[in-house]
C-alpha cells in the first residue's frame, strides 16, 4: 500500500473522528469508550503539546486511513520527560495492511528527535472480533 505519512492538521479532524468513532463504538482496539465530535478532535489537534508527535497516514487517494499520536507521558514531573505515550488507530476496513507499522516508524523517529527514550501505550485484549 502506498502511503504518505505527514503531520496532522486541524482540517483532518473530521477524518480522524470517522476512523476513531467506529472503533470506539465497536468496543475494540482502544480504551476510549465515548465517541468524539469533530469539534473535540479539532480542539485536541489545536492544543496538542509542542513536544508531541501527531501523524496521519494518507493512501494514494489522499484519504486518511490511520493516525498515531504521541505526547508526554506525564507533565506533573520532569522524571518522565523521556517517556511518551502513544495511541494508534487504523480504519477498521484497512487493518493488516502495514499502516500501523508505517505510522510507528515515523513516530519513533520523530519522538527520538524530540528527546524521548521510551514509548508506552495501552494494550487492549481482543476476543471474538473479526
SEMI-326844 format. One line per field, with one value per residue (C-alpha): y, x, z; residue number from 1; residue in three letters. Coordinates in steps of 0.05 Angstrom, whole numbers, plus 5000, padded with zeros to 4 digits. Layout:
! SEMI-326844
Y: (Y,...)
X: (X,...)
Z: (Z,...)
resi: (NUM,...)
resn: (ALA,...)
//
This chain:
! SEMI-326844
Y: (5000,5068,5115,5185,5197,5271,5314,5322,5387,5420,5403,5328,5327,5300,5243,5225,5221,5180,5129,5132,5131,5063,5034,5063,5041,4970,4968,4944,4966,5024,5042,5101,5090,5154,5175,5242,5302,5337,5399,5360,5330,5397,5426,5367,5380,5455,5445,5387,5392,5423,5361,5316,5277,5270,5234,5214,5162,5180,5130,5143,5179,5226,5193,5187,5113,5117,5162,5159,5210,5211,5260,5268,5211,5257,5332,5336,5317,5321,5249,5224,5276,5220,5179,5187,5153,5136,5117,5085,5080,5048,5048,4982,4967,4979,4936,4887,4928,4957,5024,5019,4997,5056,5105,5077,5082,5156,5168,5133,5174,5239,5220,5207,5275,5306,5273,5213,5149,5106,5098,5070,5051,5018,4949,4921,4846,4830,4768,4749,4807,4796)
X: (5000,5028,5023,5044,5057,5051,5036,4963,4928,4865,4826,4840,4793,4733,4773,4802,4734,4709,4764,4761,4687,4672,4730,4702,4631,4655,4690,4755,4827,4820,4809,4766,4692,4658,4651,4684,4658,4695,4699,4731,4783,4798,4809,4854,4897,4899,4923,4970,5033,5094,5135,5081,5083,5019,5019,4966,4972,4943,4931,4942,4875,4896,4845,4867,4868,4902,4935,4981,4994,5048,5054,5089,5072,5067,5071,5068,5142,5205,5223,5184,5207,5239,5174,5118,5051,5023,4956,4950,4885,4873,4808,4774,4768,4843,4873,4930,4959,5021,4990,5005,5076,5089,5059,5101,5166,5153,5131,5191,5239,5204,5200,5275,5288,5244,5284,5240,5275,5215,5146,5086,5017,4955,4941,4870,4857,4813,4769,4715,4724,4739)
Z: (5000,4980,5040,5056,5130,5149,5209,5230,5213,5240,5177,5189,5249,5211,5180,5247,5280,5221,5237,5312,5328,5295,5335,5399,5382,5367,5434,5404,5399,5447,5519,5496,5509,5487,5413,5396,5359,5303,5347,5403,5356,5325,5395,5412,5350,5362,5433,5421,5463,5428,5445,5417,5353,5313,5246,5196,5140,5073,5018,4943,4940,4997,5043,5115,5134,5202,5253,5312,5366,5419,5475,5542,5589,5650,5656,5732,5740,5698,5718,5658,5606,5567,5563,5512,5509,5441,5411,5343,5303,5235,5196,5212,5137,5126,5182,5169,5111,5145,5163,5237,5224,5177,5227,5284,5243,5231,5303,5332,5290,5308,5382,5384,5354,5409,5464,5481,5501,5519,5489,5526,5501,5527,5501,5497,5495,5435,5433,5384,5335,5262)
resi: (1,2,3,4,5,6,7,8,9,10,11,12,13,14,15,16,17,18,19,20,21,22,23,24,25,26,27,28,29,30,31,32,33,34,35,36,37,38,39,40,41,42,43,44,45,46,47,48,49,50,51,52,53,54,55,56,57,58,59,60,61,62,63,64,65,66,67,68,69,70,71,72,73,74,75,76,77,78,79,80,81,82,83,84,85,86,87,88,89,90,91,92,93,94,95,96,97,98,99,100,101,102,103,104,105,106,107,108,109,110,111,112,113,114,115,116,117,118,119,120,121,122,123,124,125,126,127,128,129,130)
resn: (UNK,UNK,UNK,UNK,UNK,UNK,UNK,UNK,UNK,UNK,UNK,UNK,UNK,UNK,UNK,UNK,UNK,UNK,UNK,UNK,UNK,UNK,UNK,UNK,UNK,UNK,UNK,UNK,UNK,UNK,UNK,UNK,UNK,UNK,UNK,UNK,UNK,UNK,UNK,UNK,UNK,UNK,UNK,UNK,UNK,UNK,UNK,UNK,UNK,UNK,UNK,UNK,UNK,UNK,UNK,UNK,UNK,UNK,UNK,UNK,UNK,UNK,UNK,UNK,UNK,UNK,UNK,UNK,UNK,UNK,UNK,UNK,UNK,UNK,UNK,UNK,UNK,UNK,UNK,UNK,UNK,UNK,UNK,UNK,UNK,UNK,UNK,UNK,UNK,UNK,UNK,UNK,UNK,UNK,UNK,UNK,UNK,UNK,UNK,UNK,UNK,UNK,UNK,UNK,UNK,UNK,UNK,UNK,UNK,UNK,UNK,UNK,UNK,UNK,UNK,UNK,UNK,UNK,UNK,UNK,UNK,UNK,UNK,UNK,UNK,UNK,UNK,UNK,UNK,UNK)
//
